[in-house]
Amino acid sequence: MPQRAAAPASFEAFAQRNALYSGYDDYMTVHTADNLRVFRDAEASADVLEYEVHGESVQTGRPYHNRFVSIITVKDRKVTHWRDYLDPIAVFDANGCPDRADLRRR
């Protein structure tokens, strides 16, 4: 059975993660997040979170529904690594697909 997610291991890790997503509100408005499932591997000191977010695109007003997987590594009660994976097609469905010329310039 999935376990409840633990609080961030440190305020610094929480602040760093929030800084990473600081511009997110310019593109998406998230109204809810749900369907959290937590998987823990105590031996590897890793947690895997699966969850969904629901909202709308700021640019288009289209609905936004995405699923995420976060892999978090903790050492000495501190988050040492955090990776997020999401469905990019869900972002394109809400915001529109980026122009290929724009992608080449990056």
C-alpha positions in Angstrom: 0.0 0.0 0.0 1.4 3.5 -0.9 2.7 5.6 2.0 2.2 9.3 2.7 4.9 11.5 1.4 7.3 12.9 3.9 7.9 16.6 4.3 11.0 18.0 2.5 14.2 16.9 4.2 15.3 20.5 4.7 14.1 24.0 4.1 17.0 24.6 1.7 16.0 21.7 -0.5 12.4 22.9 -0.5 13.5 26.5 -1.4 15.8 25.2 -4.2 12.9 23.1 -5.7 10.6 26.1 -5.6 13.2 28.3 -7.3 13.4 25.8 -10.1 9.7 26.2 -10.8 9.5 29.9 -10.1 8.4 30.9 -13.7 5.8 28.1 -14.0 2.9 30.4 -13.2 3.7 32.4 -16.3 2.6 29.3 -18.4 0.3 27.2 -16.3 -2.2 27.7 -13.5 -2.5 24.6 -11.4 -5.7 24.3 -9.5 -5.3 20.8 -8.0 -2.8 18.0 -7.6 -4.0 14.5 -6.7 -3.5 10.7 -7.0 -0.3 10.8 -5.0 1.4 7.5 -4.7 4.7 7.1 -2.8 7.2 4.3 -3.2 10.1 4.0 -0.9 13.4 2.1 -1.2 15.1 2.4 2.2 18.2 0.6 1.0 18.8 3.1 -1.8 17.5 6.1 0.3 15.2 6.9 -2.6 11.5 7.8 -2.9 9.5 7.8 -6.0 6.4 10.0 -6.2 3.7 9.6 -8.8 1.0 12.4 -9.0 -1.2 14.3 -11.3 -1.8 18.1 -11.7 -4.9 19.8 -13.2 -5.3 23.4 -14.3 -5.2 25.5 -17.4 -2.7 27.2 -19.7 -2.2 30.9 -19.0 -1.4 31.5 -22.7 -4.3 29.6 -24.3 -6.9 29.0 -21.6 -7.0 25.3 -22.6 -7.3 22.7 -19.8 -4.0 21.2 -18.5 -3.8 17.7 -17.1 -0.4 16.1 -16.5 1.1 13.2 -14.7 4.5 13.4 -13.0 7.1 11.1 -11.6 9.6 12.5 -9.1 12.6 10.5 -7.9 14.1 11.9 -4.7 17.3 10.7 -3.1 17.8 11.5 0.6 21.0 11.3 2.6 21.4 12.2 6.3 17.8 13.5 6.2 18.6 15.9 3.3 17.4 15.9 -0.3 20.5 15.3 -2.3 18.9 14.8 -5.7 15.5 15.5 -7.2 14.5 14.5 -10.8 11.0 15.2 -12.3 9.5 13.5 -15.3 6.3 14.6 -17.0 4.3 14.1 -20.2 5.5 16.9 -22.7 2.5 16.1 -25.0 0.2 17.3 -22.2 2.1 20.6 -22.1 1.8 20.9 -25.9 -1.9 20.1 -25.8 -2.5 22.9 -23.4 0.0 25.5 -24.7 0.4 24.5 -28.3 3.4 22.9 -29.9 6.5 25.1 -30.0 7.6 26.2 -33.5 10.5 24.1 -34.8 12.5 27.2 -35.5 12.2 28.2 -31.9 13.5 24.8 -30.8 16.6 25.0 -33.0 17.5 28.4 -31.6 17.8 27.0 -28.0 
